[in-house]
Amino acid sequence: MGVYKLSASGGLKTPRTNYSSFLAGNPPANSYESIATITVGSGGQASAEFTSIPSTYSHLEVRFIGSNATGSNRMRLQINSDTASNYSTHVLIGDGSTVASIAGANTDKIAISAATSGTTSSFVTGVVSILDYANTNKYKTVRTFSGFDNNGNGEIDLNSGSWRNTAAITSLKFFWDTGNVTQYSSFALYGIK
Amino acid sequence: MPSTYTPIATQTLGSAATSVTFSSIPQTYTDLVLVIDSIASAGNAVYLQYNGDTGTNYSFTNMQGDGTGAYSARGSTTSEARIGSIGTTRYNSISHIMNYSNATTYKTCISRAARTEVSTWAFVNMWRNTAAITSILIAAGGATFSSGSTFTLYGIKGA
């Protein structure tokens, strides 16, 4: 006997759809899920922080756009409220004329973004990837691709960072070196199964 | 759970074409991701134009490594948003167009691209327009995208 798909009202859906089992026809499981989004309102705010991050995914991804009124200002990340010198960073930078690299060891935060122009209409944007964030056997590695352009100045960056802690990540805090995260900045957290 | 990372449309060329356009892009996502896999008839910059805007309302900054050196360049007041450089060897790129439907901010796109035996690139470009993006044209100047080239547009929806 075939398995037929029913309409929302409970009758047979037409045209008729036949399935070979009760499992067929179910919507596919999603492996990329939205966890939370922070959109900054009028007046800005000091930071954007995701807390109580569930440990049910394999990896995390944060997609952001951010603006700041102070030039040469990089966005930073702290994990699980750790403000101690348990981080390190490497950055590959293209500034429109030269390629350079910077590094920081035993730092109290990870560099996440390209340095801003100080023009609030020009948004730095980036994708932050954190693999195996809930694994309690590993230090955590953060990888970011970010950039901004302001028609005459700009920067494109590849960043990597390490948090020397094996704890599962439960919170992520994003903030600028100086000044507020301005209005219209947005941070979206996704979980990947 | 509603799908978060959704294919919007795919175009696979049955014959060579000078450009590909995604139009009537739904405004229901947060970000767009454009994936290109292609070979072209000749070498040229690959670029995007939004909403039919052919004016000098774009700019870019890039970084490139070709095995000989690492370089960075800039284009100001350009008529297109550059995302890579195509040619007669295989090219692929992934471009992230963030907050494309936001009607209050200029639009920024970051792209990573690679071409076999040639180079790897990273680009950031800005479209100085606050309008929501409803169409994207992809072209390579005087070069044509070869038959079999694929262009896929995804939507990512935040909470």
Interface residues (C-beta under 8 A of the other chain):
Chain A: N30 Y32 E33 S34 I35 A36 T37 R63 F64 I65 L92 I93 G94 D95 G96 S97 T98 V99 A114 S121 S122 F123 V124 T125 G126 V127 F145 S146 G147 F148 D149 N150 N151 G152 G154 E155 I156 L158 Y184 S186 A188 Y190
Chain B: M1 P2 S3 T4 Y5 T30 D31 S59 F60 T61 N62 M63 Q64 G65 A70 Y71 S72 A73 R74 S76 T77 H96 M98 N99 N102 T104 T105 Y106 T108 C109 I110 R112 A122 F123 V124 N125 M126 R128 I156 K157 G158 A159
